[in-house]
């Protein structure tokens, strides 16, 4: 196991899953949000994967995110959430490189709140946390969504470009596929290319589940050329795809406990097999939680799990952590200007 004084890197954690239930409980009441439960412990089960057997599907996980996103849908709540997530990560896990991702359009009450106010609130939380914890390099990743239309996703990238000098370090896309159909990643390719050209990092959620998950990874690498891929575990079944990941230098963000709870990986044996295949094929990866509070885990728990089941030894754990620090988007210099424009801008 890594020594307690070693700073960890957490590159894949969602804001909706990174804030303690007691803080979320207070935020909900401060904003007068009507909750379906009146007892804190029932609320705790509402906003976390409380059953150790996990959830039956990603749709069930999305239902949990519905509540955390609703509670965080105000400037006050977003600022406090970002501040709490960064401070909590350093105090409890000594995480010194942290990237928080969130979709600002899922926190502006369907347009009732100004999108810039939501993003700037996150930046204020980031600034406050960095003042209190100067040991931590932290940044924000703005997320597009597969259920959004092209213009909505375009606006999110525009906002990422606009605020890139204030702590927004990358873009991502996640969310369910409309109608369960395979998503057409070519529709966001121009946006991703513009973000990359402006110096933002690109990470894409793909290859976590589904019969075509491995094929989607190949498509994403070819069409979007991401720096990192969120999850990507289905690549472990395809040697040719792993060769492509190795040759293109894409880093996978692996979240072991999350994958077990969502049944993306059946059991610890499959976690071990998946990770060992990546090691044997020299595929770069980092270790992450996906959302420590929602998944009821922490980053050091993930490292301990992988060592206990024989997926990684102490030296391999240290390399994975060092890689996390090295490939973090927060390492990149902030753009000198925020004048980059998307192709459709007039």
N, C-alpha and C positions, 0 to 999 in steps of 0.2 A: 504494500500500500504506500502511496505517496506520503511523505512527512507532512505533519500538520502545518508547518511553516512555509510550505511550497504554495505559491499563488496559482490558482486554477484558472482555466479559460472556459467560459460557457458561451457558446456561439449560437445555440438553438434553444431559445426559451421565449414563450409567448407571454406578453404582458398580462393577458387574461388568466394565465395559469401560474403567475409568479408572485402574487400578492396573498399574504396570509388571510385566512378566513375571517379573523377578528377585525382586521382592517376593512375588508370588504363589507362585513356586517355593519360597521359604523358608517361607511360611505353610503350604503343603501339607505340607512335611516336618516342621515343628514340631508339626503336629497329627496326624501319622501317617496321612495320607490315602493310600490305595493308588491310585497313578496308573497309567495304562496305558502310560506311557513312563518310561524311566530316564535319558534324556539331556536336559539343559536345552534344547537347541535343538529337539528334538522337542516338548518341553513348550511352548515358545514358539509353535510352529505350532499346538498344540492349543488354546491360549487366545486366539488372535488370528485375524483374517482374513488369513492369510499369503499366499494366492494373490492376486496383483494382479488376476486376472480376477474375484475376488470369490467369492461363494457362489451355489449354484444356486437357493436358496430361503430364505425366512425360517425354515423348519424347520431348515435347516443352521446358521443363525445361532443358533437356540435351543439346538442341540447344543453350541455353544461356550459359551453362557451357562450350560449345565448344569454345566460344570467350574468356571467362575469363581464361581458361586453356591455350589457345594459347598465350595470352598476357603474361601469367606468365611462359612461357616455356624458361626461360634462368636463369642462376644463379643470375644475377643482379635483374631481376624482382621478383624472388622468395624471395630473401633476403629482398628487400624493401617491398614486400607484407606482409611477416610475421611480420616485424618490425612495419609496419603501422597498421596492424590488432590488435596487442597486445596493442600498445600505444593508438589507437583510442578507444578500448574497455574500457581501464581504464579511459581515460579522459572523455568520454561521459557517461559511465554507471557505473563507479567505479567497474568494473569486476576485481576481485582479484584472481580468479582461472579460467584459460582459457586453453582449449585444442583445438588446430587447427588441422584439418585433411585434407589430400590431397593425391593424387596419383602421386608419382614422375614420373612414366612412361608416364603420360599424359602431362608431362612438359619437356620431353627431346627430343622433335621433332622426335619421332619414332626411337630413338636410335642415332640420330645425335649428341646429347649432352651426356656427361658422367653422368650416374645416380648418382654416388657419389658426383659429383660437384653440382647437383641440391639439393640433400639432405643436403650437407654441407652448401650450401647457405642459406637454411632454418634455419639451426642451427645458422649460423652467425646472421641472423635476430632475432632469438630467444635470442641469447646472448646479442645483442645490446639493445633489448627491456628490458631484465631483468636488465641490468645495469642502464637504464634510469628510469625504474619503478620497484624498488626493492620490492614494495608492492605486486607485481603480481607473482603468481606461474603459470608458463606456460609450456606447453609441446606440442609435435607433435605426431600425430597419422598417420601412413602410411597406405594407403588404397589399398587393392587388388580390382579387378574388375571382375564381373561375365561374362564379354565378353572376358576376357583374358584366355589363355590356362594355364594349371597347372604350367608349368615352369615359365611363366611370374609372376604369383602370388607367386611362390616359391622364386623368386629373390627378390620381394618386402619384404617378410618376412625376408630373409637373410639380407637385408639392414637394416631393423628395428632392428634386433639382433646386427648387427655390430655397429650401431650408438646409441644403447640404453643407453650408458653411457654419451651421449652428449645431451640428451633432447628428444629423441624419446621414448615415454612412452606406446604406444599401437599399435594395428593393427585393421583393419576394412575391410569389403568388401561391395561394393555397385555396382551400375550400372544396366542397363537393362538386363533382362534374354534373352539369345540368342534364337531367334525365338519365343519369348514370352512363352517359355516352363518353367516349374518348374525347378529351379536350383538344382543341386546335390551337397549339402554341404559336403558330405563325402569326396569329392576330395580335399578339403582344410583342413580337420580335422587334418592330421599329421602336417601340417604347423602351425595351430592354437595351437596345443598341445605343439609344440616346443617353440613357442612364449610365451605361458603361463609358461612353465617350466623355461624359462629364466627370468621370472619376469615381462614380458610385460602384459599390460591390453588387454582385448579382448572385442570389441564392434562390433556388427553386424547389418547392415541395413536390416530390415525385418519387415513384418507386417504393411506396410504403405498402400498397395493397392493390388488389385487382389482377385479373388474368392477363391484362396487357401492360402491367406495371413495368416490366423490364423493357418492353418495346418503347414505352413512353420515355424511359430514361434515355434511351438512344436518340429519340427524337429531340428531347430537350437539349442534349449535348450538342447535337448537330445544328439545331435551329437557334437556340438561345445562347449557347456557349457560356454557361454559368461558371463562376468561380467555385461555387459550392453547390451541393444538392442536399436538401433537407430529407433525411432518411436514406432513400436509395437502396434499401436493403435487398430488394429483389434482384439487384445486379449480381448478387452472390451465386445465382444459379446459372449465370451465363459467362463463361470464360472469355469469349470475344468481347462482350460488353465491358468486362473488367479491364481488358487490355486497352479499350478505348478510354476508359476513365483514367487509367494510369498514364497513357500517352498524352492526354489533353491536360493532365494536372488538376482534374476536378477533385475536390475534397468532399467526402460524405460527412454529414452531421448525424451520427448514430445516437439514438435515444433508447437504450435497452429496456428500461422499465416501462416506458410509454408503449413500446412495441409489444411488450408482453400483455399490458393491460388492454390494448386495443385488439389483441390477438393477431396482429400482423406477424408475430413470431409465436409459434405454438407453446414453447416451453424453454427452459434454460438451456437444454441441450441444443435447440435450434439457434438460440442466441450465440452459444459457443461456436457452433458450426459456421454460422454466418460470419462472425468476426474473424475466425481463423482463416476462412477463405480469402477475406480481404487482406489479411496479413500475408498469406502465401502468394497472392497475386500482386502484392505491392501496391494495393489501392490505398490512397491516402484517406484517413478518416479522423474525426475528432469525436469526443464523447460529450453528450449533453443530456439534459433532463426533459426537454419539451415544455416544461412548466413545473417546477418543483413542488409548489403548493397544491396544484390540482392533481398531480400524480402521486402525491404523498411520498416523495423521495427527495434526495438532495444529490449534488454532484459527487460528493465523496462516497455516497452510497452506491452510485453507478460504478465508480472505480472499484469499490470493494466487491460488488456483485461480479464484475468481469474477472477479477482475480480469483474469487472463490470458486467459480465454475470452470476455471481453467481456460478462459477465452484469451486473456492477456496476462503476461507475467509483469513483474514490477518494472523492468526496463521498458517493456512495450507500453505500459501505462504512462510512463514518464515521456516517451516519445510522442504518444497521442496528445498529451497535455501540452508539450512544447509546440507541437504542430498547431494546436488551437490558438496559442498566442501568436504564432507566425503568420497564419492565414487570416487573422481577424481583419475586418474592414476598418476597424478603428486605427489600424497602423498607417493607413493611407493619409497623406496630407490633405487637409481640407481644400476644396477648389478655391482658386483665387477669386472667381466671380460666380454668380448664380444666374448667368445670362444664357445658359444652354436652353435650347428650345426644341420641342418635339416637332416632327415633320409636318403635322397638321396645323401648327401655330401660324397665325397670320401676322 
